[in-house]
Each structure stands twice: as structure tokens, then as C-alpha cells.
Amino acid sequence: MQIKKHIPNIITLLNLFCGCIALVFVSKLNFEMAFYFVCLGIFLDFFDGFFARLFHVSSPLGLQLDSLADMVTSGVVPGYVMFCLLQKCQDPLSPSVIFPFLGFIITLGSCYRLANFNIDTRQTDSFIGLPTPANTLFIMSLPLVLKYSDSMVVFEILTNQLVLLAITLFSAYILNAEIPLFSLKIKEFSFKKNRLQIVFLSLSVLLLVFFQFLGIPLVIITYVLVSLINNKFFKKQLVIHEEK
């Protein structure tokens, strides 16, 4: 029982370790390896909670460790990546050295969300605001889209400081916006009860297959749009049906 108690926390610390390694790769401008280690960290972040529930060893310590680990992997790392992108596309003749540091607004937004998530009792079966892992994947994919895309339009968009700043500000906003987003957790093996999740996951696979790295931000954007459509139409229909 003692060993089982520590397994979720060890997995959480491995998530933190992945975040630390990703930071080193970002500092060397190796965004691809940083992306892979962040993905591994997010994968581990999913399984620490899974094993905590499986072994019935959830604890306040585990909750705090999880948020602290996520703060690095899904907070500091994407903020650092945006800092690098803003710095890279900055005019060498520009006297401003402060502008690239605005990329860390993502880190501030992530920190606020993670702290708020721990005390928000509404986010047990769904999310309010974009989860930090999803936001992180979006930001981490940008330098890879820039690297592997042959489109001049994409290049011009992702090397424009004002566009990157807009993405930064919107990222911090959407993390903490009062927008309900559906959960991807499948609790019962029933297509009727999980059709939204199944359709979205199927669409995500198609986007990733056809668009590769560009598919990652498209998946995140689709996730938000599908949630908004679901909130606007299908949930309203469900409420009307229940009232009848």
C-alpha cells in the first residue's frame, strides 16, 4: 500500500522533469525536442490522476504537486517558446528589448488558471476555459508549423510580432474565460453518450494526418468551436427537452 501511495506522485514528478528538459531544449532553440518532451509530460499528467483514482490514493499533496508540475510543463515552457518567437522576429534595429518578454503573459495566464482550477468545484466533469495542456500544445506547435510549412502566408503570419502578441493575449484570455468546454473523458462505452467526444477525436485524427503539425492548432481551435456550438445549440435543446 505504501508503494501504491507514491506512484501517482512519482509520475507527477516525471511530468515536471519532462518540463525541465523541454526548457533546456527551448533555450537551445530546439523546439521539436521541446515539443516531444512536453507531449510526454502531458501524457504523464493524464496518468498520475488515473493511477491516483485507480489506487484510491488521491491526496491534497498530489493535487498541489500536479499543479506545480503543470506550471512548468504547461506554463513556463509555452511562455518561453513565445518569448523566443517574439525575439526571433524582432527588428534588429528596434530599441525595445521588453517586447519579447510579453510572451510570458501566457505563463501568467496559465498560473492563474491552475490556481483557480484547484478551488473551482464546477470543473469536475467538464472545463471552464481552455485547459493548460491544450493551450500548451497550441503554442508549442507554432514554431514547428513555421519550420515545416512551405506556405508564405503561414510564414508571414507567424513571424509578425503583432499577430504573435495577439495570440499571446488571446491565449491568456481563453485559459481563464467563463466558457464551458466539453471533457474528453469517456466514462461509459456508449456511442450515444459519448458521440461528441468520439466525433471530435475522429476529426482530430484526420486533421493530424492531413495537416501534420499544422493540424495541432487546428485541433485546438476546433475543440473550442465545437464546444461553443454544443453550448449554443445542443445543450439548449437538452434543457428544453428536460423541461418538457
PyMOL commands that set and color helices and strands:
alter all, ss='L'
color gray80, all
select helices_A, chain A and resi 2-27+31-54+60-88+99-119+132-148+152-158+161-176+191-243
alter helices_A, ss='H'
color red, helices_A
select strands_A, chain A and resi 127-128+180-181
alter strands_A, ss='S'
color yellow, strands_A
deselect
rebuild
show_as cartoon
